[in-house]
């Protein structure tokens, strides 16, 4: 499954943000995180993680939220537009 980023931005910590279209009329806000990983050359592994004001049943950030809520989260975290 390929997801397409609608908007890109940066938060106050300098991390990259992306507003992503999931394809089914649902959207996700992702943030690029850097963590230590011994198996990666250079020791830093980058992953995209979901950001949401809602939590799923497993306690992780809920993905596939409506456009209005996803845009509000993106604009609140984006330092360039917020």
MDTraj code that builds the backbone (N, CA, C; nanometers):
import mdtraj as md
import numpy as np

residues = "UNK UNK UNK UNK UNK UNK UNK UNK UNK UNK UNK UNK UNK UNK UNK UNK UNK UNK UNK UNK UNK UNK UNK UNK UNK UNK UNK UNK UNK UNK UNK UNK UNK UNK UNK UNK UNK UNK UNK UNK UNK UNK UNK UNK UNK UNK UNK UNK UNK UNK UNK UNK UNK UNK UNK UNK UNK UNK UNK UNK UNK UNK UNK UNK UNK UNK UNK UNK UNK UNK UNK UNK UNK UNK UNK UNK UNK UNK UNK UNK UNK UNK".split()
xyz = np.array([
    [0.0840, -0.1166, 0.0000],
    [0.0000, 0.0000, 0.0000],
    [0.0897, 0.1245, 0.0000],
    [0.0679, 0.2109, -0.0946],
    [0.1432, 0.3347, -0.1040],
    [0.0568, 0.4494, -0.0550],
    [0.1123, 0.5282, 0.0351],
    [0.0415, 0.6449, 0.0868],
    [0.1118, 0.7694, 0.0348],
    [0.0344, 0.8716, 0.0067],
    [0.0883, 0.9939, -0.0505],
    [0.0765, 1.1085, 0.0496],
    [0.1886, 1.1795, 0.0706],
    [0.1899, 1.2940, 0.1620],
    [0.1257, 1.4141, 0.0938],
    [0.0326, 1.4780, 0.1638],
    [-0.0350, 1.5966, 0.1120],
    [0.0442, 1.7221, 0.1486],
    [0.0908, 1.7282, 0.2735],
    [0.1677, 1.8427, 0.3223],
    [0.2874, 1.7943, 0.4021],
    [0.3935, 1.8748, 0.4003],
    [0.5118, 1.8504, 0.4815],
    [0.5341, 1.9710, 0.5701],
    [0.5968, 1.9517, 0.6844],
    [0.6277, 2.0621, 0.7738],
    [0.7322, 2.0206, 0.8754],
    [0.7605, 2.1101, 0.9689],
    [0.8577, 2.0857, 1.0740],
    [0.7980, 2.1321, 1.2065],
    [0.8174, 2.0533, 1.3121],
    [0.7671, 2.0955, 1.4424],
    [0.8718, 2.1796, 1.5149],
    [0.8429, 2.2206, 1.6369],
    [0.9318, 2.3098, 1.7114],
    [1.0638, 2.2434, 1.7488],
    [1.0704, 2.1114, 1.7474],
    [1.1942, 2.0396, 1.7780],
    [1.2782, 2.0122, 1.6539],
    [1.2276, 2.0508, 1.5375],
    [1.3000, 2.0275, 1.4129],
    [1.2699, 1.8943, 1.3474],
    [1.1717, 1.8212, 1.3990],
    [1.1349, 1.6927, 1.3383],
    [1.0418, 1.7157, 1.2202],
    [1.0512, 1.6304, 1.1207],
    [0.9664, 1.6429, 1.0026],
    [0.8279, 1.5865, 1.0299],
    [0.7266, 1.6556, 0.9779],
    [0.5870, 1.6124, 0.9872],
    [0.5335, 1.5893, 0.8470],
    [0.4374, 1.4992, 0.8357],
    [0.3712, 1.4765, 0.7081],
    [0.2237, 1.4468, 0.7314],
    [0.1378, 1.5102, 0.6526],
    [-0.0052, 1.4808, 0.6506],
    [-0.0256, 1.3862, 0.5331],
    [-0.0707, 1.2636, 0.5621],
    [-0.0729, 1.1564, 0.4630],
    [-0.2154, 1.1121, 0.4344],
    [-0.2468, 1.0932, 0.3056],
    [-0.3756, 1.0401, 0.2622],
    [-0.3665, 0.8882, 0.2588],
    [-0.4514, 0.8203, 0.3366],
    [-0.4511, 0.6741, 0.3412],
    [-0.5295, 0.6108, 0.2272],
    [-0.6041, 0.6907, 0.1533],
    [-0.6730, 0.6399, 0.0362],
    [-0.8199, 0.6102, 0.0536],
    [-0.8669, 0.5844, 0.1732],
    [-1.0072, 0.5491, 0.1959],
    [-1.0862, 0.6647, 0.2545],
    [-1.0431, 0.7871, 0.2271],
    [-1.1092, 0.9021, 0.2864],
    [-1.0631, 0.9264, 0.4291],
    [-0.9562, 0.8594, 0.4690],
    [-0.9001, 0.8778, 0.6028],
    [-0.7562, 0.9267, 0.5896],
    [-0.7079, 0.9906, 0.6950],
    [-0.5778, 1.0560, 0.6903],
    [-0.4998, 1.0254, 0.8176],
    [-0.3675, 1.0438, 0.8100],
    [-0.2794, 1.0208, 0.9229],
    [-0.1759, 1.1322, 0.9278],
    [-0.1393, 1.1748, 1.0479],
    [-0.0285, 1.2683, 1.0661],
    [0.0896, 1.1867, 1.1167],
    [0.2022, 1.1948, 1.0462],
    [0.3212, 1.1187, 1.0820],
    [0.4341, 1.2130, 1.1211],
    [0.5183, 1.1691, 1.2142],
    [0.6361, 1.2437, 1.2546],
    [0.7565, 1.1510, 1.2384],
    [0.8673, 1.2060, 1.1873],
    [0.9881, 1.1271, 1.1660],
    [1.0711, 1.1296, 1.2941],
    [1.0961, 1.0104, 1.3503],
    [1.1682, 0.9983, 1.4766],
    [1.3031, 0.9314, 1.4543],
    [1.4015, 0.9716, 1.5327],
    [1.5349, 0.9124, 1.5278],
    [1.5615, 0.8426, 1.6603],
    [1.6013, 0.7167, 1.6538],
    [1.6316, 0.6384, 1.7731],
    [1.7619, 0.5625, 1.7555],
    [1.8263, 0.5322, 1.8667],
    [1.9485, 0.4523, 1.8624],
    [1.9142, 0.3112, 1.8185],
    [1.9948, 0.2565, 1.7277],
    [1.9798, 0.1188, 1.6826],
    [2.1184, 0.0644, 1.6496],
    [2.1617, -0.0346, 1.7242],
    [2.2968, -0.0882, 1.7081],
    [2.3166, -0.1578, 1.5739],
    [2.2106, -0.2106, 1.5144],
    [2.2236, -0.2854, 1.3902],
    [2.2315, -0.1963, 1.2658],
    [2.2141, -0.0655, 1.2822],
    [2.2145, 0.0274, 1.1698],
    [2.3495, 0.0978, 1.1637],
    [2.4009, 0.1139, 1.0433],
    [2.5273, 0.1848, 1.0281],
    [2.5099, 0.3296, 1.0750],
    [2.5961, 0.3747, 1.1605],
    [2.5864, 0.5078, 1.2170],
    [2.5111, 0.5098, 1.3495],
    [2.4366, 0.4045, 1.3804],
    [2.3710, 0.3910, 1.5097],
    [2.2373, 0.4614, 1.5252],
    [2.1874, 0.5299, 1.4220],
    [2.0596, 0.5995, 1.4300],
    [1.9645, 0.5435, 1.3237],
    [1.8478, 0.4982, 1.3667],
    [1.7452, 0.4487, 1.2752],
    [1.6304, 0.5492, 1.2729],
    [1.5794, 0.5782, 1.1548],
    [1.4691, 0.6730, 1.1379],
    [1.3410, 0.5978, 1.1051],
    [1.2333, 0.6326, 1.1754],
    [1.1025, 0.5718, 1.1511],
    [0.9963, 0.6803, 1.1497],
    [0.8871, 0.6532, 1.0783],
    [0.7723, 0.7434, 1.0765],
    [0.6698, 0.6877, 1.1727],
    [0.6251, 0.7721, 1.2670],
    [0.5275, 0.7293, 1.3673],
    [0.4033, 0.8166, 1.3617],
    [0.2897, 0.7556, 1.3908],
    [0.1614, 0.8267, 1.3853],
    [0.1456, 0.9203, 1.5046],
    [0.0844, 1.0352, 1.4790],
    [0.0523, 1.1336, 1.5822],
    [-0.0987, 1.1509, 1.5807],
    [-0.1620, 1.1453, 1.6978],
    [-0.3063, 1.1610, 1.7033],
    [-0.3483, 1.2023, 1.8431],
    [-0.4621, 1.2701, 1.8504],
    [-0.5175, 1.3041, 1.9810],
    [-0.5998, 1.1869, 2.0350],
    [-0.6294, 1.0907, 1.9498],
    [-0.7061, 0.9729, 1.9898],
    [-0.6111, 0.8559, 2.0119],
    [-0.6523, 0.7600, 2.0921],
    [-0.5750, 0.6391, 2.1159],
    [-0.6560, 0.5181, 2.0738],
    [-0.5892, 0.4229, 2.0119],
    [-0.6550, 0.3001, 1.9703],
    [-0.6697, 0.2052, 2.0880],
    [-0.7263, 0.0860, 2.0655],
    [-0.7483, -0.0094, 2.1741],
    [-0.6188, -0.0620, 2.2347],
    [-0.5084, -0.0569, 2.1606],
    [-0.3808, -0.1057, 2.2130],
    [-0.2985, 0.0054, 2.2786],
    [-0.3498, 0.1259, 2.2855],
    [-0.2812, 0.2361, 2.3507],
    [-0.1946, 0.3196, 2.2588],
    [-0.1758, 0.2757, 2.1344],
    [-0.0964, 0.3512, 2.0377],
    [-0.1823, 0.4597, 1.9735],
    [-0.1172, 0.5534, 1.9077],
    [-0.1898, 0.6611, 1.8402],
    [-0.2802, 0.6034, 1.7324],
    [-0.4020, 0.6541, 1.7277],
    [-0.4989, 0.6076, 1.6285],
    [-0.4607, 0.6616, 1.4914],
    [-0.4682, 0.5782, 1.3917],
    [-0.4456, 0.6209, 1.2543],
    [-0.5805, 0.6268, 1.1842],
    [-0.5806, 0.6742, 1.0635],
    [-0.7021, 0.6815, 0.9827],
    [-0.8092, 0.7675, 1.0496],
    [-0.7764, 0.8954, 1.0668],
    [-0.8698, 0.9910, 1.1258],
    [-0.9248, 1.0817, 1.0161],
    [-1.0363, 1.1507, 1.0392],
    [-1.0946, 1.2386, 0.9371],
    [-1.0001, 1.3543, 0.9010],
    [-1.0194, 1.4105, 0.7821],
    [-0.9332, 1.5175, 0.7318],
    [-0.9321, 1.6392, 0.8228],
    [-1.0472, 1.6802, 0.8739],
    [-1.0534, 1.7997, 0.9587],
    [-0.9682, 1.7833, 1.0840],
    [-0.9764, 1.6679, 1.1482],
    [-0.8973, 1.6442, 1.2691],
    [-0.7488, 1.6310, 1.2365],
    [-0.7165, 1.5613, 1.1275],
    [-0.5763, 1.5455, 1.0875],
    [-0.5134, 1.6799, 1.0529],
    [-0.5865, 1.7657, 0.9842],
    [-0.5361, 1.8988, 0.9493],
    [-0.5151, 1.9821, 1.0747],
    [-0.6066, 1.9736, 1.1704],
    [-0.5929, 2.0484, 1.2951],
    [-0.4686, 2.0050, 1.3722],
    [-0.4427, 1.8754, 1.3792],
    [-0.3234, 1.8244, 1.4469],
    [-0.1978, 1.8708, 1.3743],
    [-0.1982, 1.8617, 1.2411],
    [-0.0824, 1.9028, 1.1618],
    [-0.0525, 2.0506, 1.1819],
    [-0.1526, 2.1363, 1.1750],
    [-0.1320, 2.2797, 1.1901],
    [-0.0895, 2.3174, 1.3325],
    [-0.1391, 2.2471, 1.4320],
    [-0.1016, 2.2749, 1.5704],
    [0.0463, 2.2420, 1.5939],
    [0.0972, 2.1360, 1.5315],
    [0.2356, 2.0960, 1.5507],
    [0.3331, 2.1631, 1.4544],
    [0.2834, 2.2129, 1.3423],
    [0.3700, 2.2712, 1.2410],
    [0.4087, 2.4125, 1.2801],
    [0.5385, 2.4382, 1.3000],
    [0.5823, 2.5699, 1.3461],
    [0.5804, 2.6738, 1.2337],
    [0.5911, 2.6298, 1.1084],
    [0.5939, 2.7253, 0.9966],
    [0.4575, 2.7919, 0.9760],
    [0.3498, 2.7157, 0.9953],
    [0.2163, 2.7690, 0.9719],
    [0.1425, 2.8005, 1.1009],
    [0.1912, 2.7501, 1.2120],
    [0.1198, 2.7679, 1.3375],
    [0.1820, 2.8654, 1.4233],
])
top = md.Topology()
chain = top.add_chain()
for i, resn in enumerate(residues, 1):
    res = top.add_residue(resn, chain, resSeq=i)
    for name in ("N", "CA", "C"):
        top.add_atom(name, md.element.get_by_symbol(name[0]), res)
traj = md.Trajectory(xyz[None], top)
